[in-house]
Amino acid sequence: MSEPITRRAVPPLKGPVSTGSTANVSTQNWQDYANLGSTLLAVSSAGHLMAEAAEKSGSHVVLPPAIKCLPCIQLRSGRYLPLFRFVEAVDGAVDYEDLLSEFPDLTYAQIHGSMQFLRRIAMFNTDSVDLDGILEQSEDADESLIVALRRALTSEEEPRVLDVDHSAPRG
């Protein structure tokens, strides 16, 4: 049985290290490899956390690989509602005064900042596509925005989930 992977600091190496070949790997190369390993472990942990959270939602939140695991709610029609859009709607529907009466030490800025945090977490995707950047470039939420999101989140070489009408009967 293998032991779980744990994160530990890699001590700095002194001088060039022989790799058994005619090439030498410098201390900086080893540090770069160690940093890459830490980054891969962090990304893997984040992905695991997202998958676990989706499962804990009763699988109401899904991470479709076809759209780079962007957290979504699959609607009855078969289409996906990006979770960050749902968080935006909740933020608009929440009465901040009710929250302040429940948590009197909070400020409006803290409530708003917390909602922005949740929105940003809901924008997680495996390609690190900057959805806010795409949304800011679009002046209005019309078909060009949908095309930009599709282009960013899917491969143009093959049809993907966003390109398919899931409301049509399957057969």
Secondary structure by P-SEA (a helix, b strand, c coil): ccccbbbbbbccccccccccccccccaaaaaaaaaaaaaaaaaaaaaaaaaaaaaaacccccccccccccbbbbccccccccaaaaaaaaaaaccaaaaaaacccccaaaaaaaaaaaaaaaaccccccaaaaaaaacccccaaaaaaaaaaccccccccccccccccccc
